[in-house]
Amino acid sequence: MADCLQRFYDQMNEHAQSLGMKRSHFAVAHGMHHDNNYSTAAEIGKLCCVAMKNDQFRQVVSASNHACPSTVYAGHVYEWENTNILLKQGYTGLKTGITPTAGPCLAASTVHNGYHVVVVVLSCCSMDSRWYEVPKLVSWGVKKVDRIR
């Protein structure tokens, strides 16, 4: 099993490198802290843009609730709620988190005038500030893009 997981992580890191993610390394996939998991906001944003091209991924990260039948316990269904409260404001996903090194963080996506916007914030001053900072960044960014168009 350990060899299989190591091959998975090696492939994940090779794919990250192929995307130009030179300052990222992944040692575990669960998202919890690990000393050998690291990246930058820009590179997480790049990864989010690639991932959001996948229909199944978009469906999962935009869902408010998930349910999954157990493969071990017959009849048992695991259920959990998405912690991204921006979904209630029309955002299309992505990932909430907190680790000792990244602090409260959020990768969020939305659609504005037909194009997709991804914002990544790390080391927010509080858990709640993510919900205020991301919409401000999106608003600022789409104004800049609208001026360019």
C-alpha atoms as a printed R data frame, in Angstrom:
    type eleno elety resid chain resno       x      y       z
1   ATOM     1    CA   MET     A     1   0.000  0.000   0.000
2   ATOM     2    CA   ALA     A     2   2.794  2.445   0.864
3   ATOM     3    CA   ASP     A     3   4.427  1.871  -2.541
4   ATOM     4    CA   CYS     A     4   1.110  2.547  -4.283
5   ATOM     5    CA   LEU     A     5   0.649  5.799  -2.349
6   ATOM     6    CA   GLN     A     6   4.204  6.877  -3.078
7   ATOM     7    CA   ARG     A     7   3.654  6.316  -6.812
8   ATOM     8    CA   PHE     A     8   0.472  8.395  -6.555
9   ATOM     9    CA   TYR     A     9   2.335 11.269  -4.858
10  ATOM    10    CA   ASP     A    10   5.176 11.026  -7.369
11  ATOM    11    CA   GLN     A    11   2.671 11.284 -10.235
12  ATOM    12    CA   MET     A    12   0.922 14.178  -8.509
13  ATOM    13    CA   ASN     A    13   4.229 16.055  -8.184
14  ATOM    14    CA   GLU     A    14   5.210 15.274 -11.781
15  ATOM    15    CA   HIS     A    15   1.872 16.656 -12.960
16  ATOM    16    CA   ALA     A    16   2.346 19.771 -10.818
17  ATOM    17    CA   GLN     A    17   5.769 20.280 -12.394
18  ATOM    18    CA   SER     A    18   4.265 19.862 -15.889
19  ATOM    19    CA   LEU     A    19   1.830 22.683 -15.036
20  ATOM    20    CA   GLY     A    20   4.768 24.927 -14.163
21  ATOM    21    CA   MET     A    21   4.248 24.609 -10.419
22  ATOM    22    CA   LYS     A    22   7.922 24.884  -9.506
23  ATOM    23    CA   ARG     A    23   7.387 25.968  -5.868
24  ATOM    24    CA   SER     A    24   4.946 23.206  -4.904
25  ATOM    25    CA   HIS     A    25   5.363 19.729  -3.479
26  ATOM    26    CA   PHE     A    26   2.720 17.298  -2.305
27  ATOM    27    CA   ALA     A    27   3.408 14.542   0.223
28  ATOM    28    CA   VAL     A    28  -0.168 13.753   1.299
29  ATOM    29    CA   ALA     A    29  -3.503 14.278  -0.418
30  ATOM    30    CA   HIS     A    30  -5.754 14.782   2.604
31  ATOM    31    CA   GLY     A    31  -5.030 18.512   2.940
32  ATOM    32    CA   MET     A    32  -3.932 18.378   6.549
33  ATOM    33    CA   HIS     A    33  -0.557 19.764   7.591
34  ATOM    34    CA   HIS     A    34   2.551 17.896   6.483
35  ATOM    35    CA   ASP     A    35   6.047 19.396   6.456
36  ATOM    36    CA   ASN     A    36   6.609 18.241   2.873
37  ATOM    37    CA   ASN     A    37   3.337 19.725   1.547
38  ATOM    38    CA   TYR     A    38   3.928 23.256   0.343
39  ATOM    39    CA   SER     A    39   2.878 25.645  -2.395
40  ATOM    40    CA   THR     A    40   2.165 29.293  -3.133
41  ATOM    41    CA   ALA     A    41  -1.148 31.087  -3.587
42  ATOM    42    CA   ALA     A    42  -0.334 31.619  -7.278
43  ATOM    43    CA   GLU     A    43   0.400 27.951  -7.844
44  ATOM    44    CA   ILE     A    44  -2.683 26.790  -5.930
45  ATOM    45    CA   GLY     A    45  -4.645 29.178  -8.150
46  ATOM    46    CA   LYS     A    46  -3.096 27.613 -11.248
47  ATOM    47    CA   LEU     A    47  -4.000 24.131  -9.993
48  ATOM    48    CA   CYS     A    48  -7.567 25.279  -9.239
49  ATOM    49    CA   CYS     A    49  -7.971 26.633 -12.775
50  ATOM    50    CA   VAL     A    50  -6.891 23.282 -14.225
51  ATOM    51    CA   ALA     A    51  -9.066 21.283 -11.815
52  ATOM    52    CA   MET     A    52 -12.153 23.400 -12.555
53  ATOM    53    CA   LYS     A    53 -11.985 22.245 -16.184
54  ATOM    54    CA   ASN     A    54 -13.031 18.784 -14.954
55  ATOM    55    CA   ASP     A    55 -16.833 18.387 -14.846
56  ATOM    56    CA   GLN     A    56 -16.823 15.883 -11.973
57  ATOM    57    CA   PHE     A    57 -14.480 18.035  -9.882
58  ATOM    58    CA   ARG     A    58 -16.664 21.126 -10.461
59  ATOM    59    CA   GLN     A    59 -19.742 19.159  -9.434
60  ATOM    60    CA   VAL     A    60 -18.137 18.011  -6.171
61  ATOM    61    CA   VAL     A    61 -16.665 21.357  -5.069
62  ATOM    62    CA   SER     A    62 -19.853 23.277  -5.853
63  ATOM    63    CA   ALA     A    63 -22.154 20.949  -3.891
64  ATOM    64    CA   SER     A    64 -23.342 22.155  -0.491
65  ATOM    65    CA   ASN     A    65 -23.720 18.602   0.808
66  ATOM    66    CA   HIS     A    66 -22.223 15.244  -0.042
67  ATOM    67    CA   ALA     A    67 -23.392 11.710   0.620
68  ATOM    68    CA   CYS     A    68 -21.425  8.565  -0.065
69  ATOM    69    CA   PRO     A    69 -22.484  4.985   0.640
70  ATOM    70    CA   SER     A    70 -20.030  2.980   2.701
71  ATOM    71    CA   THR     A    71 -18.164  0.214   0.915
72  ATOM    72    CA   VAL     A    72 -17.554 -1.482   4.283
73  ATOM    73    CA   TYR     A    73 -20.795 -1.120   6.258
74  ATOM    74    CA   ALA     A    74 -23.840 -2.217   4.257
75  ATOM    75    CA   GLY     A    75 -26.593  0.370   4.316
76  ATOM    76    CA   HIS     A    76 -24.480  3.084   5.954
77  ATOM    77    CA   VAL     A    77 -24.193  6.428   4.181
78  ATOM    78    CA   TYR     A    78 -21.514  8.965   5.089
79  ATOM    79    CA   GLU     A    79 -22.747 12.546   4.869
80  ATOM    80    CA   TRP     A    80 -20.927 15.818   5.221
81  ATOM    81    CA   GLU     A    81 -21.512 19.504   4.556
82  ATOM    82    CA   ASN     A    82 -19.287 21.787   2.496
83  ATOM    83    CA   THR     A    83 -17.787 24.468   4.767
84  ATOM    84    CA   ASN     A    84 -17.448 27.031   1.958
85  ATOM    85    CA   ILE     A    85 -20.182 29.501   2.900
86  ATOM    86    CA   LEU     A    86 -19.523 31.501  -0.286
87  ATOM    87    CA   LEU     A    87 -21.460 28.799  -2.154
88  ATOM    88    CA   LYS     A    88 -24.589 30.436  -0.712
89  ATOM    89    CA   GLN     A    89 -23.523 33.680  -2.428
90  ATOM    90    CA   GLY     A    90 -23.259 32.123  -5.887
91  ATOM    91    CA   TYR     A    91 -19.627 31.021  -5.806
92  ATOM    92    CA   THR     A    92 -18.862 27.798  -7.678
93  ATOM    93    CA   GLY     A    93 -16.442 26.121  -5.280
94  ATOM    94    CA   LEU     A    94 -13.357 25.287  -4.258
95  ATOM    95    CA   LYS     A    95 -11.563 24.542  -0.973
96  ATOM    96    CA   THR     A    96 -11.485 25.843   2.592
97  ATOM    97    CA   GLY     A    97  -8.667 25.037   4.951
98  ATOM    98    CA   ILE     A    98  -6.442 25.843   7.875
99  ATOM    99    CA   THR     A    99  -2.947 24.612   8.643
100 ATOM   100    CA   PRO     A   100  -0.237 25.900  10.996
101 ATOM   101    CA   THR     A   101   1.762 27.311   8.055
102 ATOM   102    CA   ALA     A   102  -1.043 28.562   5.768
103 ATOM   103    CA   GLY     A   103  -3.363 29.733   8.535
104 ATOM   104    CA   PRO     A   104  -7.025 30.144   7.626
105 ATOM   105    CA   CYS     A   105  -7.104 29.880   3.850
106 ATOM   106    CA   LEU     A   106  -9.529 29.627   0.968
107 ATOM   107    CA   ALA     A   107  -9.431 28.917  -2.731
108 ATOM   108    CA   ALA     A   108 -12.695 30.221  -4.209
109 ATOM   109    CA   SER     A   109 -14.170 30.334  -7.685
110 ATOM   110    CA   THR     A   110 -17.006 32.211  -9.313
111 ATOM   111    CA   VAL     A   111 -18.227 33.165 -12.766
112 ATOM   112    CA   HIS     A   112 -18.394 36.811 -13.844
113 ATOM   113    CA   ASN     A   113 -19.626 37.964 -17.264
114 ATOM   114    CA   GLY     A   114 -19.037 34.494 -18.694
115 ATOM   115    CA   TYR     A   115 -15.487 33.972 -17.472
116 ATOM   116    CA   HIS     A   116 -14.247 32.044 -14.478
117 ATOM   117    CA   VAL     A   117 -12.461 33.760 -11.607
118 ATOM   118    CA   VAL     A   118 -10.292 31.969  -9.034
119 ATOM   119    CA   VAL     A   119  -8.987 33.680  -5.894
120 ATOM   120    CA   VAL     A   120  -6.665 32.128  -3.313
121 ATOM   121    CA   VAL     A   121  -6.008 33.660   0.101
122 ATOM   122    CA   LEU     A   122  -3.554 32.298   2.651
123 ATOM   123    CA   SER     A   123  -2.823 33.294   6.253
124 ATOM   124    CA   CYS     A   124  -6.033 35.249   6.753
125 ATOM   125    CA   CYS     A   125  -6.212 37.111  10.059
126 ATOM   126    CA   SER     A   126  -9.198 34.983  11.151
127 ATOM   127    CA   MET     A   127 -11.411 32.139  10.004
128 ATOM   128    CA   ASP     A   128 -14.237 34.582   9.233
129 ATOM   129    CA   SER     A   129 -12.100 37.117   7.369
130 ATOM   130    CA   ARG     A   130 -11.831 34.696   4.415
131 ATOM   131    CA   TRP     A   131 -15.527 35.228   3.703
132 ATOM   132    CA   TYR     A   132 -15.022 39.011   3.491
133 ATOM   133    CA   GLU     A   133 -11.623 39.217   1.804
134 ATOM   134    CA   VAL     A   134 -12.335 36.926  -1.147
135 ATOM   135    CA   PRO     A   135 -15.411 38.826  -2.412
136 ATOM   136    CA   LYS     A   136 -13.431 42.093  -2.150
137 ATOM   137    CA   LEU     A   137 -10.601 40.577  -4.212
138 ATOM   138    CA   VAL     A   138 -13.028 39.203  -6.778
139 ATOM   139    CA   SER     A   139 -14.705 42.606  -7.095
140 ATOM   140    CA   TRP     A   140 -11.333 44.330  -7.524
141 ATOM   141    CA   GLY     A   141 -10.145 41.742 -10.053
142 ATOM   142    CA   VAL     A   142 -13.230 41.760 -12.257
143 ATOM   143    CA   LYS     A   143 -13.156 45.563 -12.417
144 ATOM   144    CA   LYS     A   144  -9.588 45.347 -13.706
145 ATOM   145    CA   VAL     A   145 -10.500 42.649 -16.266
146 ATOM   146    CA   ASP     A   146 -13.633 44.518 -17.377
147 ATOM   147    CA   ARG     A   147 -11.488 47.608 -18.079
148 ATOM   148    CA   ILE     A   148  -9.090 45.542 -20.195
149 ATOM   149    CA   ARG     A   149 -11.864 43.926 -22.246
